[in-house]
Amino acid sequence: MTAVAGLSRDGRRRVWLRQFLLQGCWNYEGMQNVGFAYSILPALREFYADRPEEALKAVKRHLEFFNTQPAMGAVILGAAVRLEEKAAAGETDSRAIGTFKVGLMGSMGAIGDAFFWGALRPMASVAGAILALFHPLVGIAALLVLYNTTHLSVRFRGFEAGMEGQEGAIAWLRKAALNIKTEDRKLGAAILGGAYAGMYTGRFAGMGGTPLFAVVMFLAGVALVQLFTVLFRKAVSPSEILSFLLLVGVLILWQ
């Protein structure tokens, strides 16, 4: 059995930063395989520093077909680093690494696509569009902050969980509960979309406002999203909520 030191802090940092280039050499044959091999390369150089032949075999392992949602790939990358560390030390079979990647990349892709592309990005886009009605730069900033706060958090925490091993990755996925968050953000996007339509119409009806008014309206929309989420989880009928909103709207117009 070969003694192998754990990945250094600098090596961990290099691997984490390289994950942003996962799709940098996307191709039809292996898709993200080159990007994944490039991302994990700093770790392989440390684990197989004095064994160039084994290092070459490790690189070839990661040039096999790989494709998943880019942000969720951080979980697989972290777990692959941990498995490579064990393989280099002779504690596990290197073939388990490829099996693990193949087994997880499909599910990570499905979860990530639904959460990031189907829920988070639309919600952040609509929020940015609302604030852009008052100032374009505020809208752009809101979009980037809302999306990347979650996006970077998933990349960081997912990678750290993966570095704890396969069990750590699975435990993090359960705790993250992205399936529930996906539904919440889809609902938020729908509600904010309605708010945007109302504000857009109101702007051309002579209801202009200040940047402060835009922020207040945005916060009010966020509060409504949270309220409606809680109500839906409490099994309150959507028709009852819509009827209540219709009544409020009639009273406002009556005034």
C-alpha positions in Angstrom: 0.0 0.0 0.0 1.4 3.4 -1.0 1.2 6.3 1.5 -0.4 9.3 -0.1 -0.8 12.7 1.6 -4.1 14.5 1.4 -4.7 17.1 -1.2 -3.0 20.4 -0.2 -4.9 23.6 0.2 -3.4 25.1 -2.9 -4.3 21.9 -4.9 -7.9 22.1 -3.6 -8.1 25.7 -4.6 -6.8 25.0 -8.1 -9.3 22.1 -8.6 -12.2 24.2 -7.4 -11.3 27.1 -9.7 -10.8 24.9 -12.7 -14.3 23.5 -12.4 -15.6 26.7 -14.1 -13.9 25.5 -17.3 -15.8 22.2 -17.2 -17.3 23.1 -20.6 -14.2 24.8 -21.9 -13.4 22.0 -24.4 -16.9 20.6 -24.9 -17.1 18.0 -27.7 -19.6 15.7 -29.2 -17.7 12.5 -28.4 -16.9 13.0 -24.7 -18.8 16.2 -24.0 -17.3 17.5 -20.7 -14.6 14.9 -20.4 -11.7 17.1 -21.3 -12.9 19.8 -18.9 -13.3 17.3 -16.1 -9.8 15.9 -16.6 -8.4 19.4 -16.7 -10.2 20.3 -13.5 -9.0 17.3 -11.5 -5.4 17.4 -12.9 -3.8 19.4 -10.0 -5.0 16.7 -7.6 -3.7 13.9 -9.8 -0.3 15.5 -10.0 -0.1 15.5 -6.2 -1.4 12.0 -5.7 0.8 10.4 -8.4 3.8 12.8 -8.1 6.4 10.0 -8.3 4.4 7.6 -10.5 4.0 9.1 -14.0 2.6 5.9 -15.5 -0.2 5.7 -12.9 -0.8 9.4 -13.3 -1.3 8.9 -17.1 -3.7 6.1 -16.4 -5.6 8.4 -14.0 -5.9 11.1 -16.6 -7.2 8.7 -19.2 -9.8 7.5 -16.7 -11.3 11.0 -16.6 -11.1 11.4 -20.4 -14.0 8.9 -20.7 -17.5 10.3 -21.5 -18.8 12.7 -18.9 -21.7 15.1 -19.0 -23.8 16.8 -16.3 -25.2 20.2 -15.2 -22.0 22.4 -14.8 -22.7 23.6 -11.2 -23.8 20.2 -9.9 -20.6 18.8 -11.4 -18.8 20.2 -8.4 -20.2 17.4 -6.2 -18.9 14.8 -8.6 -15.6 16.5 -8.9 -15.1 16.7 -5.1 -16.0 13.0 -4.7 -13.8 12.0 -7.6 -10.8 13.7 -5.9 -11.5 11.8 -2.7 -11.8 8.5 -4.6 -8.5 9.2 -6.5 -6.8 9.9 -3.2 -7.9 6.4 -2.0 -7.0 4.8 -5.3 -3.5 6.3 -5.1 -3.1 4.9 -1.6 -4.3 1.5 -2.7 -7.4 1.7 -0.5 -10.0 1.3 -3.3 -10.2 0.0 -6.9 -9.6 2.7 -9.5 -12.5 1.2 -11.5 -14.9 2.4 -8.8 -14.2 6.0 -9.8 -15.6 5.7 -13.3 -18.6 3.7 -12.0 -19.3 6.4 -9.5 -19.2 9.2 -12.1 -21.4 7.4 -14.5 -23.9 6.6 -11.8 -24.2 10.1 -10.6 -23.8 12.4 -13.6 -27.3 11.6 -15.0 -29.2 12.4 -11.8 -27.1 15.5 -11.1 -27.8 16.7 -14.6 -31.6 16.2 -14.1 -31.6 17.9 -10.7 -29.4 20.7 -11.8 -31.2 21.5 -15.0 -34.6 21.7 -13.2 -33.2 23.9 -10.4 -30.9 26.2 -12.3 -32.3 26.5 -15.8 -36.0 25.8 -15.0 -36.4 27.7 -11.7 -33.5 29.8 -10.4 -32.6 31.6 -13.7 -36.2 32.5 -14.6 -36.8 33.9 -11.1 -33.6 35.9 -11.1 -34.3 37.2 -14.6 -37.8 38.4 -13.8 -36.6 40.1 -10.6 -33.9 41.8 -12.6 -36.5 42.8 -15.3 -38.7 44.4 -12.6 -35.8 46.5 -11.2 -34.6 47.3 -14.8 -37.8 49.2 -15.3 -36.4 51.9 -13.0 -32.7 51.6 -13.8 -31.0 49.1 -16.2 -27.9 48.7 -14.0 -29.9 47.9 -10.9 -31.8 45.2 -12.9 -28.5 43.7 -14.2 -27.0 43.8 -10.7 -30.1 42.1 -9.2 -30.0 39.3 -11.8 -26.4 38.6 -11.3 -26.5 38.7 -7.5 -29.7 36.6 -7.1 -28.4 33.9 -9.5 -24.8 33.8 -8.5 -25.4 33.8 -4.7 -27.0 30.4 -5.0 -24.9 29.2 -7.9 -21.6 29.8 -6.2 -22.9 28.5 -2.9 -23.9 25.2 -4.6 -20.5 25.0 -6.3 -18.6 25.6 -3.1 -20.7 23.5 -0.7 -21.2 20.7 -3.2 -17.4 20.4 -3.8 -16.7 20.4 -0.1 -19.3 17.7 0.5 -17.9 15.6 -2.3 -14.4 15.9 -0.8 -15.8 14.2 2.3 -16.5 11.1 0.2 -19.5 9.5 -1.4 -21.4 9.5 1.8 -20.8 13.2 2.3 -22.0 14.0 -1.2 -25.2 12.0 -0.7 -25.8 13.5 2.7 -25.4 17.0 1.3 -27.8 16.4 -1.6 -30.5 15.2 0.9 -29.9 18.2 3.1 -29.9 20.7 0.2 -33.4 19.4 -0.9 -33.1 21.0 -4.3 -36.3 19.4 -5.5 -38.3 21.4 -2.9 -36.3 24.6 -3.7 -37.0 24.1 -7.4 -40.7 24.2 -6.9 -40.4 27.3 -4.6 -38.4 29.2 -7.2 -40.7 28.2 -10.0 -43.6 29.6 -8.0 -41.5 32.7 -7.2 -40.8 33.2 -10.9 -44.5 32.9 -11.8 -45.5 35.4 -9.1 -42.8 37.9 -10.0 -43.7 37.5 -13.7 -47.2 38.6 -12.8 -45.8 41.5 -10.8 -43.6 42.5 -13.7 -46.6 42.5 -16.1 -48.5 44.8 -13.7 -45.7 47.2 -13.1 -44.9 47.3 -16.8 -48.5 48.2 -17.6 -48.7 50.7 -14.7 -45.6 52.5 -15.9 -47.2 53.3 -19.2 -50.3 54.3 -17.3 -48.5 57.1 -15.6 -47.5 55.3 -12.4 -43.8 56.0 -12.6 -41.6 55.8 -9.5 -38.2 56.3 -7.9 -35.4 53.7 -7.3 -36.6 53.5 -3.7 -40.1 52.7 -4.8 -38.6 49.9 -7.1 -36.7 48.4 -4.1 -39.9 48.5 -2.0 -41.9 46.9 -4.7 -39.3 44.2 -5.1 -39.2 43.4 -1.4 -43.0 43.3 -1.3 -42.9 40.8 -4.2 -40.4 38.7 -2.4 -42.6 38.7 0.8 -45.6 37.7 -1.3 -43.6 34.8 -2.8 -42.7 33.5 0.6 -46.3 34.0 1.9 -47.8 32.1 -1.1 -45.2 29.3 -0.7 -46.2 28.8 2.9 -49.9 28.9 2.0 -49.5 26.3 -0.7 -47.5 24.0 1.6 -50.3 24.3 4.1 -52.6 22.9 1.4 -54.5 26.2 0.9 -56.4 26.1 -2.4 -54.8 28.3 -5.1 -58.4 29.3 -6.2 -59.0 30.7 -2.7 -55.8 32.8 -2.8 -56.7 34.1 -6.3 -60.2 34.9 -5.2 -58.8 36.9 -2.2 -56.4 38.8 -4.5 -59.2 39.5 -6.9 -61.3 41.0 -4.1 -58.3 43.1 -2.9 -57.8 44.4 -6.5 -61.5 45.3 -6.8 -61.4 47.2 -3.6 -58.3 49.1 -4.7 -59.9 50.0 -8.0 -63.1 51.0 -6.3 -61.2 53.6 -4.2 
